[in-house]
């Protein structure tokens, strides 16, 4: 069967390798699994219900929800009509909802629960095009999505005509990227853009029929969404997890072969493991930290026979428990969205949990390159080799340029902005700085985030921030210094770790506000900064720090929904601390 449209993937699965469990998630508090046939039948019923509302090819249907089966069903229904899906991060503000709904001219809006519904109502009141609003959960006074499943039966022949008319080149979705500055941009991706990424990414992952995946990174991000299509193309079972609450227990319960995670989540998992290790006593504690030290020295090539003997012992006695905690079957954890600490990659791979970092952008559907723990395809510190069909070129100024079938159509209603990033011959300017070494891509920084000190020296903040966050004392960090005499850093300490540290050292801990003013804590955290400074050029070194009393969050406006720093709002919020650094 030819797969040329995204909805062909589910049809192929039904025709050639139907699954008794295709997708599943909690529904009304209980686990609800859908077979391949149920998934398609429900999506087609919903498509008919949408058509009964007047939705036709080219119309926009918006969706704001965490990961759950209903998300995939709505997506599938919209694709089958030839309509265009507008996924929205649930964590965005009502103001952003209104902007996206109005800019996209969405006609129907699906939301998951009462909290999102409240923001959706606020947005809907400002956007006349949104005629219908539905919820997945049962919410008093709200229309539920299931009411559409019994509508439009007479429109079935028309749905078949709509499906037959969809082409590979047709627009499938507009994804509004959570920019670190300004309003979100609508990235237009076709069926063919995303399908090319599915086909070229699959060989890098250990996917197989009947294998399992757990999906908890937001489906509104193209990375997790593309992987959903990839999992279905491979004939895998997909378990959705709507929130990060009790995630460890849910992963263990789902026993996934594959899942994706962002570096910050992996850092938290590692910190939790470290905390358990520190609670051990005697020989068990010594064995735990001996194993960690061994993992930190792990290399893909050139390991001695003696190292491998020791690693075998560590895997049996210590690291096997890590694998058990992840369900016991994990063959790959794919990491993206931000830079991964090479130290973490070494330790997890040494533990027999293949952690593979990749690189991509919404505009490239998204994967450009990814490591592969098999086939000599892994280099720590790199984001892997480019996937098949994707060309990567490094411009004279170091910017990474991308060309291939995965590159977007452009930004919706933004032709000038599109021309700024997309050349006439199809090269996309990523805005990232990097280099190619032995076929592997290495990312240095965001071009737009590099800054120049008043002394004329350029500083790349992201690599420094990533090194700072490797410390257990530091939760978040932002390097500053544009047009200033020297670089400095705003640091959010790891308050959970500081509580334990203060208890151990006999330092009173009353509150975050109190502890960031405690000279012994400030000095201890600056000692961590000095460790990073030792590996930096003198012009890059952090000369001063200020500690922040609260975590940087999406709700606070300091992070994008994909957890990237929004530097200007952070500088504006903490202007007094910045001035204290440079006064």
BELMO-V331912 format. One record per residue. OMEGA is omega in degrees with one decimal (NA if undefined). Layout:
omega:OMEGA
omega:OMEGA
//
This chain:
omega:-180.0
omega:176.6
omega:-178.9
omega:175.0
omega:-175.0
omega:-179.2
omega:175.3
omega:-177.9
omega:179.5
omega:179.1
omega:176.8
omega:179.2
omega:179.9
omega:-175.8
omega:-169.7
omega:-179.9
omega:-178.3
omega:-178.3
omega:174.0
omega:171.3
omega:177.6
omega:176.0
omega:177.8
omega:175.5
omega:176.2
omega:177.0
omega:-175.0
omega:175.4
omega:-179.2
omega:177.8
omega:179.8
omega:177.6
omega:175.9
omega:170.6
omega:177.8
omega:-178.1
omega:178.9
omega:-179.8
omega:-178.3
omega:-179.1
omega:-180.0
omega:178.7
omega:-179.3
omega:175.1
omega:179.3
omega:177.3
omega:178.3
omega:177.5
omega:177.3
omega:177.5
omega:177.6
omega:175.6
omega:-179.6
omega:179.5
omega:-178.8
omega:-179.7
omega:179.3
omega:176.5
omega:-177.1
omega:177.2
omega:-176.3
omega:-174.4
omega:176.2
omega:-174.9
omega:167.1
omega:-176.8
omega:177.3
omega:-175.4
omega:-178.6
omega:177.9
omega:-178.1
omega:-179.7
omega:177.5
omega:179.1
omega:-178.4
omega:179.5
omega:-179.1
omega:179.9
omega:-176.4
omega:176.6
omega:-170.2
omega:174.6
omega:-172.7
omega:-178.9
omega:178.5
omega:179.0
omega:-178.9
omega:177.0
omega:177.6
omega:-175.2
omega:179.4
omega:179.9
omega:176.0
omega:178.1
omega:177.4
omega:175.5
omega:-176.7
omega:-179.6
omega:-176.8
omega:180.0
omega:-179.3
omega:-177.7
omega:-178.1
omega:-176.6
omega:179.9
omega:-177.8
omega:179.8
omega:-177.7
omega:174.9
omega:175.2
omega:-172.8
omega:-169.2
omega:-174.8
omega:-179.0
omega:-179.9
omega:179.1
omega:-179.7
omega:177.1
omega:-178.9
omega:178.1
omega:178.6
omega:-179.7
omega:-177.1
omega:180.0
omega:-179.7
omega:-172.5
omega:-175.2
omega:-177.4
omega:-176.6
omega:-174.9
omega:-173.3
omega:-179.5
omega:-177.3
omega:176.6
omega:172.3
omega:177.0
omega:173.1
omega:-179.8
omega:-178.5
omega:177.0
omega:-178.0
omega:175.7
omega:-177.8
omega:-175.4
omega:-174.9
omega:179.7
omega:179.8
omega:-174.8
omega:-179.4
omega:-176.9
omega:168.5
omega:-177.2
omega:-177.3
omega:-176.9
omega:-176.9
omega:178.4
omega:179.3
omega:176.2
omega:178.2
omega:177.7
omega:178.1
omega:-179.4
omega:-177.9
omega:-176.4
omega:-178.0
omega:-179.2
omega:178.9
omega:-175.4
omega:-175.9
omega:176.2
omega:-179.4
omega:-173.3
omega:169.5
omega:-177.4
omega:-178.4
omega:-176.7
omega:-178.8
omega:-176.4
omega:176.6
omega:174.4
omega:172.6
omega:-178.6
omega:177.9
omega:176.9
omega:-179.5
omega:-179.4
omega:-178.5
omega:178.9
omega:179.7
omega:172.0
omega:-177.5
omega:176.6
omega:-174.1
omega:178.6
omega:179.0
omega:179.5
omega:175.5
omega:-175.8
omega:-175.7
omega:179.3
omega:-174.5
omega:-179.1
omega:-179.2
omega:-177.1
omega:178.6
omega:-178.0
omega:-179.1
omega:178.7
omega:179.2
omega:176.8
omega:-175.0
omega:173.6
omega:170.2
omega:-174.3
omega:179.5
omega:171.4
omega:-170.8
omega:175.6
omega:177.7
omega:172.1
omega:-174.0
omega:-178.2
omega:-178.4
omega:179.3
omega:176.9
omega:179.9
omega:174.4
omega:177.7
omega:179.8
omega:178.7
omega:-179.2
omega:177.3
omega:-179.1
omega:-178.7
omega:-179.0
omega:173.5
omega:-177.5
omega:176.3
omega:179.6
omega:175.8
omega:-170.3
omega:-178.6
omega:178.1
omega:177.8
omega:179.8
omega:-176.0
omega:-180.0
omega:179.5
omega:-179.0
omega:177.8
omega:-179.9
omega:-179.1
omega:-176.9
omega:-179.3
omega:-175.8
omega:168.8
omega:-175.7
omega:164.9
omega:-179.8
omega:179.6
omega:174.4
omega:-177.3
omega:-177.2
omega:178.0
omega:178.8
omega:177.1
omega:179.5
omega:176.8
omega:-179.3
omega:178.7
omega:178.1
omega:177.0
omega:179.3
omega:-179.8
omega:177.3
omega:179.7
omega:-178.8
omega:178.6
omega:179.8
omega:-179.5
omega:169.6
omega:-174.3
omega:179.8
omega:179.3
omega:179.6
omega:179.5
omega:-179.8
omega:-175.9
omega:171.5
omega:179.0
omega:178.2
omega:179.4
omega:176.9
omega:179.9
omega:-179.9
omega:-179.9
omega:-175.0
omega:175.5
omega:178.1
omega:-177.8
omega:170.8
omega:177.2
omega:178.3
omega:178.1
omega:-179.1
omega:176.2
omega:-178.2
omega:175.5
omega:179.1
omega:179.9
omega:177.3
omega:177.6
omega:-179.2
omega:-180.0
omega:-178.1
omega:-171.4
omega:-174.9
omega:-171.8
omega:177.9
omega:178.9
omega:176.2
omega:-179.3
omega:178.0
omega:-179.5
omega:178.1
omega:175.5
omega:174.2
omega:-175.8
omega:-167.3
omega:179.4
omega:-178.7
omega:166.8
omega:-178.9
omega:-177.0
omega:178.1
omega:176.0
omega:178.5
omega:-176.8
omega:178.4
omega:177.0
omega:178.2
omega:179.2
omega:178.3
omega:-179.8
omega:179.5
omega:-174.8
omega:-179.1
omega:178.1
omega:176.0
omega:-178.5
omega:-178.3
omega:174.6
omega:-175.6
omega:-179.1
omega:-169.8
omega:-178.4
omega:177.3
omega:-177.5
omega:176.8
omega:179.8
omega:176.2
omega:-176.7
omega:-180.0
omega:166.7
omega:-8.9
omega:-164.5
omega:173.3
omega:-178.6
omega:177.6
omega:174.8
omega:178.0
omega:-177.5
omega:177.3
omega:168.9
omega:179.7
omega:-174.6
omega:-175.4
omega:172.4
omega:-179.3
omega:-177.9
omega:177.7
omega:173.4
omega:172.5
omega:176.7
omega:173.4
omega:178.6
omega:-177.8
omega:176.0
omega:-179.0
omega:178.3
omega:177.9
omega:178.5
omega:177.7
omega:-179.7
omega:-177.8
omega:179.9
omega:177.4
omega:-178.5
omega:178.4
omega:177.6
omega:-175.3
omega:174.3
omega:178.6
omega:-178.8
omega:-179.8
omega:-174.9
omega:-173.7
omega:170.5
omega:-177.4
omega:177.1
omega:-175.7
omega:179.0
omega:-178.5
omega:-177.4
omega:-179.7
omega:178.1
omega:177.7
omega:-179.6
omega:179.2
omega:-174.1
omega:-174.6
omega:-178.5
omega:-178.6
omega:-179.7
omega:167.5
omega:178.3
omega:179.1
omega:177.2
omega:-173.1
omega:-172.6
omega:177.6
omega:178.3
omega:-179.3
omega:178.4
omega:175.5
omega:176.5
omega:-179.4
omega:177.8
omega:179.6
omega:-178.5
omega:177.7
omega:-179.1
omega:179.7
omega:-178.5
omega:170.5
omega:-179.4
omega:-176.1
omega:-177.1
omega:174.6
omega:179.4
omega:-178.9
omega:175.7
omega:179.5
omega:176.3
omega:176.1
omega:-179.3
omega:177.5
omega:177.7
omega:175.5
omega:-171.6
omega:-171.4
omega:179.7
omega:179.1
omega:179.0
omega:180.0
omega:176.8
omega:178.6
omega:-177.4
omega:175.6
omega:178.2
omega:177.9
omega:179.4
omega:-169.8
omega:178.6
omega:-179.1
omega:180.0
omega:173.2
omega:179.3
omega:-179.4
omega:177.5
omega:-179.7
omega:-179.2
omega:176.2
omega:-176.0
omega:-174.7
omega:173.8
omega:175.1
omega:-178.6
omega:167.0
omega:-172.1
omega:169.5
omega:179.2
omega:171.6
omega:-172.7
omega:178.3
omega:178.8
omega:-179.0
omega:177.9
omega:179.3
omega:-178.8
omega:-179.1
omega:177.6
omega:-179.7
omega:-174.9
omega:179.8
omega:178.7
omega:179.8
omega:176.4
omega:-179.3
omega:-177.0
omega:175.2
omega:-179.3
omega:-179.9
omega:-171.5
omega:179.9
omega:175.9
omega:-179.3
omega:-175.3
omega:-179.0
omega:178.8
omega:178.0
omega:180.0
omega:-178.3
omega:178.9
omega:177.6
omega:174.8
omega:175.3
omega:177.7
omega:-179.0
omega:175.9
omega:177.5
omega:179.8
omega:-177.2
omega:-179.4
omega:-176.8
omega:171.2
omega:-173.6
omega:-179.4
omega:-179.5
omega:-170.0
omega:-180.0
omega:-176.1
omega:-179.3
omega:176.5
omega:167.8
omega:179.1
omega:-179.8
omega:-173.7
omega:-177.9
omega:179.8
omega:173.8
omega:-173.1
omega:173.9
omega:-177.7
omega:179.3
omega:178.9
omega:-177.5
omega:179.3
omega:170.7
omega:176.8
omega:175.8
omega:170.6
omega:174.0
omega:-179.2
omega:170.5
omega:-165.6
omega:-177.7
omega:176.5
omega:178.7
omega:178.1
omega:-179.6
omega:-177.5
omega:-175.3
omega:-177.5
omega:-179.7
omega:178.6
omega:177.9
omega:-179.5
omega:177.8
omega:177.8
omega:-171.1
omega:179.9
omega:NA
//
